[in-house]
Amino acid sequence: MMKYSNDCKGCQRNVSVTDEPLIYYSDSSIEDHDDDEFVNEELYSKRVQLCLDCTSLQYGSTCKYSGVLISYKAKRKNKSCPMPGAAKW
């Protein structure tokens, strides 16, 4: 019989992530980066909201399918929703 855990596979037990700096950062926090790499604030907010409403969101910050923090994935132009067969964005 397999034992299941709710712990994140990629994190150590001592890792603590808060929603505030990860999910809701503004363009000013990444102003030194190339604009071609990131979506605008409006699209970013829409993507994040879709993720926050998704049943595959884990720990309030991480996508179940990609294992990636939604704030990272939603901000990048070259990323998309990884939900199998039903990508939300």
N, CA, C and O atoms as a CHARMM CRD file, in Angstrom:
* protein
*
  356
    1    1 MET  N      0.84000  -1.17800   0.00000 PROA 1      0.00000
    2    1 MET  CA     0.00000   0.00000   0.00000 PROA 1      0.00000
    3    1 MET  C      0.88800   1.24600   0.00000 PROA 1      0.00000
    4    1 MET  O      1.83200   1.35000   0.78200 PROA 1      0.00000
    5    2 MET  N      0.56400   2.19300  -0.89600 PROA 2      0.00000
    6    2 MET  CA     1.35300   3.41700  -0.99900 PROA 2      0.00000
    7    2 MET  C      0.90300   4.43900   0.02300 PROA 2      0.00000
    8    2 MET  O     -0.28100   4.55800   0.33800 PROA 2      0.00000
    9    3 LYS  N      1.85800   5.15800   0.52000 PROA 3      0.00000
   10    3 LYS  CA     1.55800   6.24100   1.45000 PROA 3      0.00000
   11    3 LYS  C      1.55500   7.55000   0.67100 PROA 3      0.00000
   12    3 LYS  O      2.50400   7.84500  -0.05600 PROA 3      0.00000
   13    4 TYR  N      0.50400   8.32500   0.81900 PROA 4      0.00000
   14    4 TYR  CA     0.39300   9.60600   0.13300 PROA 4      0.00000
   15    4 TYR  C      0.65900  10.73700   1.10800 PROA 4      0.00000
   16    4 TYR  O      0.33500  10.65900   2.29300 PROA 4      0.00000
   17    5 SER  N      1.24800  11.77000   0.58200 PROA 5      0.00000
   18    5 SER  CA     1.58400  12.92600   1.39800 PROA 5      0.00000
   19    5 SER  C      1.07800  14.18500   0.72300 PROA 5      0.00000
   20    5 SER  O      1.03200  14.25300  -0.50600 PROA 5      0.00000
   21    6 ASN  N      0.70400  15.16500   1.49200 PROA 6      0.00000
   22    6 ASN  CA     0.27800  16.44800   0.95900 PROA 6      0.00000
   23    6 ASN  C      1.44500  17.41300   0.80000 PROA 6      0.00000
   24    6 ASN  O      1.25400  18.55400   0.38100 PROA 6      0.00000
   25    7 ASP  N      2.63600  16.97000   1.12700 PROA 7      0.00000
   26    7 ASP  CA     3.81000  17.83100   1.02700 PROA 7      0.00000
   27    7 ASP  C      4.21700  18.01100  -0.42800 PROA 7      0.00000
   28    7 ASP  O      4.05400  17.10600  -1.24600 PROA 7      0.00000
   29    8 CYS  N      4.73600  19.16300  -0.73600 PROA 8      0.00000
   30    8 CYS  CA     5.24500  19.45900  -2.07300 PROA 8      0.00000
   31    8 CYS  C      6.47600  18.59900  -2.32600 PROA 8      0.00000
   32    8 CYS  O      7.38200  18.55200  -1.49300 PROA 8      0.00000
   33    9 LYS  N      6.51600  17.92300  -3.45900 PROA 9      0.00000
   34    9 LYS  CA     7.63100  17.03300  -3.77000 PROA 9      0.00000
   35    9 LYS  C      8.93800  17.77800  -3.98700 PROA 9      0.00000
   36    9 LYS  O     10.01200  17.23700  -3.72400 PROA 9      0.00000
   37   10 GLY  N      8.85600  19.02100  -4.46600 PROA 10     0.00000
   38   10 GLY  CA    10.06000  19.76500  -4.78800 PROA 10     0.00000
   39   10 GLY  C     10.60600  20.61300  -3.66100 PROA 10     0.00000
   40   10 GLY  O     11.69500  21.17400  -3.78900 PROA 10     0.00000
   41   11 CYS  N      9.89000  20.72100  -2.57100 PROA 11     0.00000
   42   11 CYS  CA    10.31400  21.60500  -1.47600 PROA 11     0.00000
   43   11 CYS  C     10.76500  20.81200  -0.26000 PROA 11     0.00000
   44   11 CYS  O     10.31400  19.69300  -0.01800 PROA 11     0.00000
   45   12 GLN  N     11.64200  21.40400   0.47500 PROA 12     0.00000
   46   12 GLN  CA    12.03200  20.84200   1.75500 PROA 12     0.00000
   47   12 GLN  C     10.94100  21.16000   2.77000 PROA 12     0.00000
   48   12 GLN  O     10.15500  22.08300   2.55500 PROA 12     0.00000
   49   13 ARG  N     10.87900  20.44000   3.83500 PROA 13     0.00000
   50   13 ARG  CA     9.86000  20.67600   4.86200 PROA 13     0.00000
   51   13 ARG  C      9.95900  22.06400   5.48600 PROA 13     0.00000
   52   13 ARG  O      8.96300  22.59400   5.97800 PROA 13     0.00000
   53   14 ASN  N     11.14500  22.65200   5.47200 PROA 14     0.00000
   54   14 ASN  CA    11.31600  23.94800   6.11600 PROA 14     0.00000
   55   14 ASN  C     11.00000  25.12400   5.18300 PROA 14     0.00000
   56   14 ASN  O     11.16400  26.27800   5.57900 PROA 14     0.00000
   57   15 VAL  N     10.55300  24.85300   3.96000 PROA 15     0.00000
   58   15 VAL  CA    10.20500  25.92400   3.02500 PROA 15     0.00000
   59   15 VAL  C      8.81200  26.43200   3.35000 PROA 15     0.00000
   60   15 VAL  O      7.86800  25.65600   3.49300 PROA 15     0.00000
   61   16 SER  N      8.70100  27.73700   3.46400 PROA 16     0.00000
   62   16 SER  CA     7.41300  28.36300   3.72400 PROA 16     0.00000
   63   16 SER  C      7.17700  29.43100   2.66600 PROA 16     0.00000
   64   16 SER  O      8.00900  30.31800   2.47900 PROA 16     0.00000
   65   17 VAL  N      6.04700  29.34800   1.97700 PROA 17     0.00000
   66   17 VAL  CA     5.72100  30.28900   0.91600 PROA 17     0.00000
   67   17 VAL  C      4.47300  31.04600   1.31500 PROA 17     0.00000
   68   17 VAL  O      3.47500  30.45300   1.72500 PROA 17     0.00000
   69   18 THR  N      4.53600  32.36800   1.19000 PROA 18     0.00000
   70   18 THR  CA     3.34900  33.17500   1.46100 PROA 18     0.00000
   71   18 THR  C      2.76200  33.65500   0.14500 PROA 18     0.00000
   72   18 THR  O      3.48600  33.78800  -0.84100 PROA 18     0.00000
   73   19 ASP  N      1.46900  33.91700   0.11200 PROA 19     0.00000
   74   19 ASP  CA     0.79100  34.35400  -1.10200 PROA 19     0.00000
   75   19 ASP  C      1.21900  35.74300  -1.54200 PROA 19     0.00000
   76   19 ASP  O      1.39600  35.98500  -2.73600 PROA 19     0.00000
   77   20 GLU  N      1.38300  36.64100  -0.61400 PROA 20     0.00000
   78   20 GLU  CA     1.56900  38.05700  -0.94500 PROA 20     0.00000
   79   20 GLU  C      2.69500  38.33800  -1.93600 PROA 20     0.00000
   80   20 GLU  O      2.41900  38.91000  -2.99100 PROA 20     0.00000
   81   21 PRO  N      3.94600  37.96900  -1.66200 PROA 21     0.00000
   82   21 PRO  CA     4.98600  38.34500  -2.61500 PROA 21     0.00000
   83   21 PRO  C      4.99600  37.50500  -3.88300 PROA 21     0.00000
   84   21 PRO  O      5.54800  37.93800  -4.89400 PROA 21     0.00000
   85   22 LEU  N      4.40900  36.32900  -3.85800 PROA 22     0.00000
   86   22 LEU  CA     4.47700  35.45300  -5.01100 PROA 22     0.00000
   87   22 LEU  C      3.34300  35.64300  -6.00300 PROA 22     0.00000
   88   22 LEU  O      3.58100  35.68600  -7.21000 PROA 22     0.00000
   89   23 ILE  N      2.14500  35.75500  -5.52800 PROA 23     0.00000
   90   23 ILE  CA     1.00400  35.82100  -6.42900 PROA 23     0.00000
   91   23 ILE  C      0.72400  37.23000  -6.89900 PROA 23     0.00000
   92   23 ILE  O      0.30300  37.42600  -8.03900 PROA 23     0.00000
   93   24 TYR  N      0.94500  38.20800  -6.05700 PROA 24     0.00000
   94   24 TYR  CA     0.55700  39.57000  -6.39200 PROA 24     0.00000
   95   24 TYR  C      1.74400  40.51000  -6.45700 PROA 24     0.00000
   96   24 TYR  O      1.85400  41.41500  -5.62900 PROA 24     0.00000
   97   25 TYR  N      2.63400  40.32100  -7.41700 PROA 25     0.00000
   98   25 TYR  CA     3.69700  41.29500  -7.57900 PROA 25     0.00000
   99   25 TYR  C      3.36500  42.17300  -8.77800 PROA 25     0.00000
  100   25 TYR  O      2.63100  41.75700  -9.67400 PROA 25     0.00000
  101   26 SER  N      3.89700  43.36700  -8.79300 PROA 26     0.00000
  102   26 SER  CA     3.57500  44.30800  -9.86600 PROA 26     0.00000
  103   26 SER  C      4.70300  44.35900 -10.88000 PROA 26     0.00000
  104   26 SER  O      5.79300  43.83900 -10.64200 PROA 26     0.00000
  105   27 ASP  N      4.43200  44.98600 -12.00600 PROA 27     0.00000
  106   27 ASP  CA     5.45800  45.14700 -13.03200 PROA 27     0.00000
  107   27 ASP  C      6.69600  45.83500 -12.48400 PROA 27     0.00000
  108   27 ASP  O      7.80400  45.55700 -12.94400 PROA 27     0.00000
  109   28 SER  N      6.53900  46.72000 -11.52100 PROA 28     0.00000
  110   28 SER  CA     7.68300  47.44400 -10.97500 PROA 28     0.00000
  111   28 SER  C      8.67500  46.51500 -10.28400 PROA 28     0.00000
  112   28 SER  O      9.85100  46.85500 -10.15900 PROA 28     0.00000
  113   29 SER  N      8.22500  45.36300  -9.83900 PROA 29     0.00000
  114   29 SER  CA     9.13900  44.44100  -9.17100 PROA 29     0.00000
  115   29 SER  C     10.02300  43.69600 -10.16300 PROA 29     0.00000
  116   29 SER  O     10.99900  43.06000  -9.76600 PROA 29     0.00000
  117   30 ILE  N      9.68900  43.77000 -11.45200 PROA 30     0.00000
  118   30 ILE  CA    10.50000  43.10100 -12.46300 PROA 30     0.00000
  119   30 ILE  C     10.94700  44.08300 -13.53800 PROA 30     0.00000
  120   30 ILE  O     11.19800  43.69100 -14.67800 PROA 30     0.00000
  121   31 GLU  N     11.04600  45.33600 -13.18000 PROA 31     0.00000
  122   31 GLU  CA    11.31400  46.38800 -14.16500 PROA 31     0.00000
  123   31 GLU  C     12.65700  46.24400 -14.86800 PROA 31     0.00000
  124   31 GLU  O     12.84000  46.81200 -15.94500 PROA 31     0.00000
  125   32 ASP  N     13.59100  45.51400 -14.30300 PROA 32     0.00000
  126   32 ASP  CA    14.89800  45.34500 -14.92200 PROA 32     0.00000
  127   32 ASP  C     14.91300  44.25500 -15.99000 PROA 32     0.00000
  128   32 ASP  O     15.93700  44.05200 -16.64200 PROA 32     0.00000
  129   33 HSD  N     13.80600  43.55400 -16.17900 PROA 33     0.00000
  130   33 HSD  CA    13.74300  42.45600 -17.13700 PROA 33     0.00000
  131   33 HSD  C     13.19600  42.91800 -18.48000 PROA 33     0.00000
  132   33 HSD  O     12.57300  43.97500 -18.58100 PROA 33     0.00000
  133   34 ASP  N     13.43300  42.12600 -19.49100 PROA 34     0.00000
  134   34 ASP  CA    12.97700  42.40500 -20.84600 PROA 34     0.00000
  135   34 ASP  C     11.45200  42.33600 -20.92400 PROA 34     0.00000
  136   34 ASP  O     10.85300  41.34100 -20.51600 PROA 34     0.00000
  137   35 ASP  N     10.82100  43.39500 -21.44900 PROA 35     0.00000
  138   35 ASP  CA     9.36100  43.44100 -21.56300 PROA 35     0.00000
  139   35 ASP  C      8.81300  42.36300 -22.48700 PROA 35     0.00000
  140   35 ASP  O      7.65500  41.96900 -22.35100 PROA 35     0.00000
  141   36 ASP  N      9.61400  41.88200 -23.41600 PROA 36     0.00000
  142   36 ASP  CA     9.16100  40.84300 -24.33900 PROA 36     0.00000
  143   36 ASP  C      8.94000  39.50700 -23.64100 PROA 36     0.00000
  144   36 ASP  O      8.30600  38.61200 -24.19900 PROA 36     0.00000
  145   37 GLU  N      9.44700  39.37100 -22.45000 PROA 37     0.00000
  146   37 GLU  CA     9.35800  38.11700 -21.70200 PROA 37     0.00000
  147   37 GLU  C      8.06800  38.01000 -20.88100 PROA 37     0.00000
  148   37 GLU  O      7.64000  36.90600 -20.54500 PROA 37     0.00000
  149   38 PHE  N      7.44700  39.15300 -20.55700 PROA 38     0.00000
  150   38 PHE  CA     6.32900  39.16600 -19.62300 PROA 38     0.00000
  151   38 PHE  C      5.03900  39.69800 -20.24100 PROA 38     0.00000
  152   38 PHE  O      5.06800  40.54700 -21.13100 PROA 38     0.00000
  153   39 VAL  N      3.90900  39.18600 -19.75500 PROA 39     0.00000
  154   39 VAL  CA     2.60400  39.70600 -20.17100 PROA 39     0.00000
  155   39 VAL  C      2.31800  40.99100 -19.40300 PROA 39     0.00000
  156   39 VAL  O      2.95600  41.26800 -18.38700 PROA 39     0.00000
  157   40 ASN  N      1.35200  41.77800 -19.89100 PROA 40     0.00000
  158   40 ASN  CA     0.99700  43.01200 -19.18500 PROA 40     0.00000
  159   40 ASN  C      0.22000  42.68800 -17.90700 PROA 40     0.00000
  160   40 ASN  O     -0.19500  41.54900 -17.69700 PROA 40     0.00000
  161   41 GLU  N      0.03400  43.67500 -17.08000 PROA 41     0.00000
  162   41 GLU  CA    -0.61300  43.48700 -15.77000 PROA 41     0.00000
  163   41 GLU  C     -2.03900  42.96300 -15.90500 PROA 41     0.00000
  164   41 GLU  O     -2.46400  42.12800 -15.10600 PROA 41     0.00000
  165   42 GLU  N     -2.78100  43.43500 -16.89600 PROA 42     0.00000
  166   42 GLU  CA    -4.17300  43.00300 -17.07300 PROA 42     0.00000
  167   42 GLU  C     -4.25300  41.50900 -17.38900 PROA 42     0.00000
  168   42 GLU  O     -5.04200  40.78600 -16.78000 PROA 42     0.00000
  169   43 LEU  N     -3.44600  41.05000 -18.32800 PROA 43     0.00000
  170   43 LEU  CA    -3.45000  39.63400 -18.67900 PROA 43     0.00000
  171   43 LEU  C     -2.92300  38.78700 -17.52600 PROA 43     0.00000
  172   43 LEU  O     -3.44400  37.70600 -17.25200 PROA 43     0.00000
  173   44 TYR  N     -1.89700  39.28100 -16.86000 PROA 44     0.00000
  174   44 TYR  CA    -1.35200  38.57500 -15.69800 PROA 44     0.00000
  175   44 TYR  C     -2.43100  38.37900 -14.63300 PROA 44     0.00000
  176   44 TYR  O     -2.57200  37.28500 -14.08700 PROA 44     0.00000
  177   45 SER  N     -3.18600  39.42800 -14.33800 PROA 45     0.00000
  178   45 SER  CA    -4.24600  39.34800 -13.32300 PROA 45     0.00000
  179   45 SER  C     -5.32100  38.34500 -13.72200 PROA 45     0.00000
  180   45 SER  O     -5.82200  37.60200 -12.87800 PROA 45     0.00000
  181   46 LYS  N     -5.67700  38.31900 -15.00300 PROA 46     0.00000
  182   46 LYS  CA    -6.67700  37.35700 -15.48200 PROA 46     0.00000
  183   46 LYS  C     -6.17300  35.92800 -15.32900 PROA 46     0.00000
  184   46 LYS  O     -6.90600  35.04600 -14.88300 PROA 46     0.00000
  185   47 ARG  N     -4.92100  35.70700 -15.70100 PROA 47     0.00000
  186   47 ARG  CA    -4.33900  34.36900 -15.58000 PROA 47     0.00000
  187   47 ARG  C     -4.28900  33.92400 -14.12200 PROA 47     0.00000
  188   47 ARG  O     -4.66600  32.79800 -13.79500 PROA 47     0.00000
  189   48 VAL  N     -3.82800  34.80300 -13.26200 PROA 48     0.00000
  190   48 VAL  CA    -3.73500  34.46800 -11.83900 PROA 48     0.00000
  191   48 VAL  C     -5.11300  34.14900 -11.27900 PROA 48     0.00000
  192   48 VAL  O     -5.25900  33.19300 -10.51700 PROA 48     0.00000
  193   49 GLN  N     -6.12200  34.92700 -11.63900 PROA 49     0.00000
  194   49 GLN  CA    -7.47100  34.67300 -11.13200 PROA 49     0.00000
  195   49 GLN  C     -7.97900  33.31000 -11.59200 PROA 49     0.00000
  196   49 GLN  O     -8.60300  32.58800 -10.81500 PROA 49     0.00000
  197   50 LEU  N     -7.71600  32.95300 -12.85000 PROA 50     0.00000
  198   50 LEU  CA    -8.10300  31.62900 -13.33600 PROA 50     0.00000
  199   50 LEU  C     -7.40700  30.53900 -12.52800 PROA 50     0.00000
  200   50 LEU  O     -8.01700  29.52300 -12.19300 PROA 50     0.00000
  201   51 CYS  N     -6.14800  30.74900 -12.22000 PROA 51     0.00000
  202   51 CYS  CA    -5.40400  29.78200 -11.40500 PROA 51     0.00000
  203   51 CYS  C     -5.95500  29.70400  -9.97900 PROA 51     0.00000
  204   51 CYS  O     -6.09600  28.61600  -9.42000 PROA 51     0.00000
  205   52 LEU  N     -6.26100  30.85100  -9.40100 PROA 52     0.00000
  206   52 LEU  CA    -6.78500  30.87400  -8.03100 PROA 52     0.00000
  207   52 LEU  C     -8.13700  30.17700  -7.93400 PROA 52     0.00000
  208   52 LEU  O     -8.47000  29.61100  -6.89400 PROA 52     0.00000
  209   53 ASP  N     -8.91700  30.21600  -9.01200 PROA 53     0.00000
  210   53 ASP  CA   -10.22900  29.56900  -9.03700 PROA 53     0.00000
  211   53 ASP  C    -10.15200  28.09700  -9.43300 PROA 53     0.00000
  212   53 ASP  O    -11.15400  27.38700  -9.36000 PROA 53     0.00000
  213   54 CYS  N     -8.99900  27.64000  -9.84500 PROA 54     0.00000
  214   54 CYS  CA    -8.82500  26.27900 -10.35900 PROA 54     0.00000
  215   54 CYS  C     -8.74300  25.25700  -9.21800 PROA 54     0.00000
  216   54 CYS  O     -8.12400  25.50900  -8.18400 PROA 54     0.00000
  217   55 THR  N     -9.37300  24.11200  -9.42800 PROA 55     0.00000
  218   55 THR  CA    -9.33500  23.03800  -8.42800 PROA 55     0.00000
  219   55 THR  C     -7.96500  22.35500  -8.37800 PROA 55     0.00000
  220   55 THR  O     -7.69700  21.56700  -7.47200 PROA 55     0.00000
  221   56 SER  N     -7.11300  22.65400  -9.33800 PROA 56     0.00000
  222   56 SER  CA    -5.77700  22.05600  -9.37300 PROA 56     0.00000
  223   56 SER  C     -4.71300  22.92000  -8.70400 PROA 56     0.00000
  224   56 SER  O     -3.52600  22.60000  -8.75600 PROA 56     0.00000
  225   57 LEU  N     -5.13800  24.01200  -8.07600 PROA 57     0.00000
  226   57 LEU  CA    -4.20300  24.86000  -7.33500 PROA 57     0.00000
  227   57 LEU  C     -3.89100  24.19000  -6.00100 PROA 57     0.00000
  228   57 LEU  O     -4.79800  23.78800  -5.27200 PROA 57     0.00000
  229   58 GLN  N     -2.62100  24.07500  -5.69300 PROA 58     0.00000
  230   58 GLN  CA    -2.19500  23.47600  -4.43300 PROA 58     0.00000
  231   58 GLN  C     -1.46700  24.51100  -3.58800 PROA 58     0.00000
  232   58 GLN  O     -0.70100  25.32600  -4.10200 PROA 58     0.00000
  233   59 TYR  N     -1.71600  24.46500  -2.29300 PROA 59     0.00000
  234   59 TYR  CA    -1.04600  25.32700  -1.31600 PROA 59     0.00000
  235   59 TYR  C     -1.27500  26.80600  -1.58700 PROA 59     0.00000
  236   59 TYR  O     -0.55500  27.64700  -1.04900 PROA 59     0.00000
  237   60 GLY  N     -2.25800  27.13800  -2.40600 PROA 60     0.00000
  238   60 GLY  CA    -2.55700  28.52500  -2.71700 PROA 60     0.00000
  239   60 GLY  C     -1.54100  29.20000  -3.61200 PROA 60     0.00000
  240   60 GLY  O     -1.60000  30.41200  -3.81600 PROA 60     0.00000
  241   61 SER  N     -0.59600  28.41800  -4.15600 PROA 61     0.00000
  242   61 SER  CA     0.47200  29.03200  -4.94600 PROA 61     0.00000
  243   61 SER  C      1.01200  28.18200  -6.08700 PROA 61     0.00000
  244   61 SER  O      1.70100  28.70000  -6.96600 PROA 61     0.00000
  245   62 THR  N      0.71400  26.89100  -6.09000 PROA 62     0.00000
  246   62 THR  CA     1.38400  25.96800  -6.99900 PROA 62     0.00000
  247   62 THR  C      0.40000  25.17700  -7.85300 PROA 62     0.00000
  248   62 THR  O     -0.61900  24.69500  -7.36000 PROA 62     0.00000
  249   63 CYS  N      0.71800  25.05200  -9.13900 PROA 63     0.00000
  250   63 CYS  CA    -0.11200  24.27300 -10.05400 PROA 63     0.00000
  251   63 CYS  C      0.15200  22.78100  -9.85700 PROA 63     0.00000
  252   63 CYS  O      1.30200  22.34300  -9.82500 PROA 63     0.00000
  253   64 LYS  N     -0.90700  22.02400  -9.72700 PROA 64     0.00000
  254   64 LYS  CA    -0.81100  20.57600  -9.54400 PROA 64     0.00000
  255   64 LYS  C     -0.14500  19.89900 -10.74400 PROA 64     0.00000
  256   64 LYS  O      0.60000  18.93300 -10.57300 PROA 64     0.00000
  257   65 TYR  N     -0.40500  20.39100 -11.94600 PROA 65     0.00000
  258   65 TYR  CA     0.08300  19.73300 -13.15100 PROA 65     0.00000
  259   65 TYR  C      1.52100  20.07300 -13.51000 PROA 65     0.00000
  260   65 TYR  O      2.25400  19.21200 -13.99500 PROA 65     0.00000
  261   66 SER  N      1.93300  21.30000 -13.28300 PROA 66     0.00000
  262   66 SER  CA     3.30200  21.67500 -13.64300 PROA 66     0.00000
  263   66 SER  C      4.24000  21.68300 -12.43900 PROA 66     0.00000
  264   66 SER  O      5.45400  21.55200 -12.59300 PROA 66     0.00000
  265   67 GLY  N      3.67400  21.83700 -11.23900 PROA 67     0.00000
  266   67 GLY  CA     4.50100  21.95200 -10.04500 PROA 67     0.00000
  267   67 GLY  C      5.17000  23.30900  -9.92600 PROA 67     0.00000
  268   67 GLY  O      6.06300  23.50300  -9.10100 PROA 67     0.00000
  269   68 VAL  N      4.73100  24.25000 -10.76000 PROA 68     0.00000
  270   68 VAL  CA     5.33300  25.57600 -10.82000 PROA 68     0.00000
  271   68 VAL  C      4.46300  26.57400 -10.07000 PROA 68     0.00000
  272   68 VAL  O      3.23800  26.45100 -10.06100 PROA 68     0.00000
  273   69 LEU  N      5.08900  27.55900  -9.44300 PROA 69     0.00000
  274   69 LEU  CA     4.34700  28.63700  -8.78900 PROA 69     0.00000
  275   69 LEU  C      3.55400  29.39200  -9.84800 PROA 69     0.00000
  276   69 LEU  O      4.09600  29.75400 -10.89300 PROA 69     0.00000
  277   70 ILE  N      2.27300  29.62800  -9.58300 PROA 70     0.00000
  278   70 ILE  CA     1.42400  30.27700 -10.58200 PROA 70     0.00000
  279   70 ILE  C      1.89300  31.68500 -10.90400 PROA 70     0.00000
  280   70 ILE  O      1.70300  32.15200 -12.02800 PROA 70     0.00000
  281   71 SER  N      2.49500  32.36500  -9.95700 PROA 71     0.00000
  282   71 SER  CA     2.97200  33.72700 -10.20900 PROA 71     0.00000
  283   71 SER  C      4.06900  33.74200 -11.26900 PROA 71     0.00000
  284   71 SER  O      4.15900  34.68100 -12.06000 PROA 71     0.00000
  285   72 TYR  N      4.88800  32.72200 -11.28500 PROA 72     0.00000
  286   72 TYR  CA     5.94800  32.61800 -12.28800 PROA 72     0.00000
  287   72 TYR  C      5.35500  32.30900 -13.65800 PROA 72     0.00000
  288   72 TYR  O      5.63700  32.99500 -14.64100 PROA 72     0.00000
  289   73 LYS  N      4.54100  31.28500 -13.70600 PROA 73     0.00000
  290   73 LYS  CA     3.99600  30.81800 -14.97700 PROA 73     0.00000
  291   73 LYS  C      3.05400  31.83900 -15.60300 PROA 73     0.00000
  292   73 LYS  O      3.09700  32.05300 -16.81400 PROA 73     0.00000
  293   74 ALA  N      2.20700  32.47200 -14.80200 PROA 74     0.00000
  294   74 ALA  CA     1.21500  33.41900 -15.32100 PROA 74     0.00000
  295   74 ALA  C      1.85200  34.68800 -15.86800 PROA 74     0.00000
  296   74 ALA  O      1.26600  35.33000 -16.73900 PROA 74     0.00000
  297   75 LYS  N      2.99900  35.06100 -15.39900 PROA 75     0.00000
  298   75 LYS  CA     3.63900  36.31300 -15.81800 PROA 75     0.00000
  299   75 LYS  C      4.39200  36.17900 -17.13900 PROA 75     0.00000
  300   75 LYS  O      4.60200  37.17900 -17.82600 PROA 75     0.00000
  301   76 ARG  N      4.79400  34.98800 -17.50200 PROA 76     0.00000
  302   76 ARG  CA     5.61300  34.79900 -18.69500 PROA 76     0.00000
  303   76 ARG  C      4.78800  34.59900 -19.96400 PROA 76     0.00000
  304   76 ARG  O      3.81600  33.84300 -19.97300 PROA 76     0.00000
  305   77 LYS  N      5.18500  35.28400 -21.02600 PROA 77     0.00000
  306   77 LYS  CA     4.47700  35.20200 -22.30600 PROA 77     0.00000
  307   77 LYS  C      4.55300  33.81200 -22.92300 PROA 77     0.00000
  308   77 LYS  O      3.60500  33.37600 -23.57700 PROA 77     0.00000
  309   78 ASN  N      5.64800  33.11900 -22.72800 PROA 78     0.00000
  310   78 ASN  CA     5.83800  31.83100 -23.38900 PROA 78     0.00000
  311   78 ASN  C      5.29000  30.64600 -22.59200 PROA 78     0.00000
  312   78 ASN  O      5.57700  29.49800 -22.92900 PROA 78     0.00000
  313   79 LYS  N      4.51800  30.90200 -21.55500 PROA 79     0.00000
  314   79 LYS  CA     3.94200  29.82900 -20.73900 PROA 79     0.00000
  315   79 LYS  C      2.44100  29.74600 -20.97000 PROA 79     0.00000
  316   79 LYS  O      1.81600  30.70500 -21.42300 PROA 79     0.00000
  317   80 SER  N      1.87500  28.59600 -20.65500 PROA 80     0.00000
  318   80 SER  CA     0.42900  28.40700 -20.77800 PROA 80     0.00000
  319   80 SER  C     -0.05400  27.48200 -19.67200 PROA 80     0.00000
  320   80 SER  O      0.74500  26.83900 -18.99000 PROA 80     0.00000
  321   81 CYS  N     -1.35400  27.42400 -19.50600 PROA 81     0.00000
  322   81 CYS  CA    -1.95400  26.54600 -18.50400 PROA 81     0.00000
  323   81 CYS  C     -1.67200  25.09500 -18.89300 PROA 81     0.00000
  324   81 CYS  O     -1.93100  24.70500 -20.03100 PROA 81     0.00000
  325   82 PRO  N     -1.14800  24.29500 -17.97300 PROA 82     0.00000
  326   82 PRO  CA    -0.78300  22.91600 -18.29500 PROA 82     0.00000
  327   82 PRO  C     -1.88400  21.88100 -18.04800 PROA 82     0.00000
  328   82 PRO  O     -1.62400  20.68100 -18.14500 PROA 82     0.00000
  329   83 MET  N     -3.09900  22.31700 -17.73200 PROA 83     0.00000
  330   83 MET  CA    -4.15600  21.34900 -17.44400 PROA 83     0.00000
  331   83 MET  C     -4.39000  20.45200 -18.67200 PROA 83     0.00000
  332   83 MET  O     -4.69000  20.95500 -19.75500 PROA 83     0.00000
  333   84 PRO  N     -4.25500  19.14700 -18.50900 PROA 84     0.00000
  334   84 PRO  CA    -4.40500  18.22300 -19.63700 PROA 84     0.00000
  335   84 PRO  C     -5.79600  18.30700 -20.27600 PROA 84     0.00000
  336   84 PRO  O     -6.81300  18.13100 -19.60400 PROA 84     0.00000
  337   85 GLY  N     -5.82100  18.57600 -21.56400 PROA 85     0.00000
  338   85 GLY  CA    -7.06700  18.59300 -22.32200 PROA 85     0.00000
  339   85 GLY  C     -7.99200  19.75600 -22.05900 PROA 85     0.00000
  340   85 GLY  O     -9.04200  19.84800 -22.69600 PROA 85     0.00000
  341   86 ALA  N     -7.65000  20.64700 -21.14900 PROA 86     0.00000
  342   86 ALA  CA    -8.55900  21.75200 -20.80900 PROA 86     0.00000
  343   86 ALA  C     -7.80200  22.97700 -20.30600 PROA 86     0.00000
  344   86 ALA  O     -8.13300  23.53000 -19.25800 PROA 86     0.00000
  345   87 ALA  N     -6.78900  23.39800 -21.05200 PROA 87     0.00000
  346   87 ALA  CA    -6.00800  24.56900 -20.64100 PROA 87     0.00000
  347   87 ALA  C     -6.92400  25.77100 -20.45500 PROA 87     0.00000
  348   87 ALA  O     -7.78400  26.03700 -21.29500 PROA 87     0.00000
  349   88 LYS  N     -6.74300  26.48800 -19.37000 PROA 88     0.00000
  350   88 LYS  CA    -7.61600  27.62500 -19.04700 PROA 88     0.00000
  351   88 LYS  C     -7.09100  28.93600 -19.60600 PROA 88     0.00000
  352   88 LYS  O     -7.84500  29.90200 -19.71600 PROA 88     0.00000
  353   89 TRP  N     -5.82600  28.98800 -19.95700 PROA 89     0.00000
  354   89 TRP  CA    -5.24500  30.17500 -20.58800 PROA 89     0.00000
  355   89 TRP  C     -4.01200  29.79800 -21.38200 PROA 89     0.00000
  356   89 TRP  O     -3.37900  30.66200 -21.98800 PROA 89     0.00000
